[in-house]
Each structure stands twice: as structure tokens, then as C-alpha cells.
Amino acid sequence: LLVEYNDETDAKLWNENRTHSATRNDHENEFYYRYPSFQDVHVMIFVGFGFLMTFLQRYGFSSVGFNFLIAAFSLQWATLMQGFFHGMHHGKIHVGVTSMINADFCTGSVLISFGAVLGKTSPVQLLVMAIFEVTLFAVNEFILLSILGANDAGGSMTIHTFGAYFGLVVTRVLYRPNLDKSKHKNSSVYHSDLFAMIGT
């Protein structure tokens, strides 16, 4: 309804354009050029962040599962939200390899916040956090990059700083007075450190 592939991602459209122009080949397609980057970022989101969150002994297994849940949900929501702000053409959101990489970066910001609330939230709370964070991330990115014209090399402002501060705000909102009694559960052991090392 609202989403369609862009010209270079849609195989049918690309082949039609290629047959009309004899000089175009597959190596000129942005998808072929950017797909290795997409694979790298995608593995970082699902495997890297997943294992990185195993640093707490009590939440090692659940952190990997929650990471998959948040990442799968956030990727889809980020594709829609960022497409609404950046990739809207003729009333449709155009999805391509670049928009999928940008959705991965947005999801990285959500997973940075997840590291701050690990062990303090339920799966439903994590999904609600992801909805709000992805939406605010898309608005923040649009303001910084499109309206203000800021140059954010490496995503230090839009991804890392935003994710860290959003996570801190969520932990402050979810703070409970007797939470310090479970402090002993928020420690690492040798094997949890080893698994977290895989994520780095």
C-alpha cells in the first residue's frame, strides 16, 4: 500500500531499464555496490549486539532473545519512519538497500538504549521503547541532517549519543526505589564476559 521498491532494487524495473539502455550493466546498480555494507551492518545488529548484551550473568540468554525481538521490530518500523521523512516519492515510501542500511543504523541506536535498560524491562516495555525511540530518532535525524544541515560523520550524534541519552532517560523513568536490592544480579561472570567479547 505505502511501500514499493526503488528503481535499482526492483529487479523487474531494473531489467526493463537495462534492456532499453545497452550501456547499463548490473555493476552500475547501487544494490550490488552497497549490499556487502548492508550485510556487515546487519550482522553487527543481530549477532554483534546480541552477544554484546550477554555481559550480565542473569540476563545472558534473555538478552540475545530480546535483541532479536527489538531488532526485527525496529528494522520494520524504522524503514517506515525514515521512509516517511526521507524516501517519500509520489505518496509511496521507496525501499532500497540504502534505506535498509539506514534502518539498521536506527536499530543500532535502539539497541544502545537497550543496553541501559537490560534487566529492568519486560518485552512489552522494550517494544514500546522501540516505537518511541525509532519515531524520535527519525525526527531527530531529519532535523539534524535535512533542516540544520549538520555533518554527522559516523553517526556520532544521531546514533550513538541519541541512543545513549534515550536509554538514560528511560532508566530514569523506570526507576524504582527498591531496585538497589537486586544489584548483585547485575554482575558478570567469566563465561558471560567471554560471550560479550564475541559481540565486540
Order of alpha helices (4+ residues) and beta strands (2+ residues): beta-alpha-alpha-alpha-alpha-beta-beta-alpha-alpha-alpha-alpha
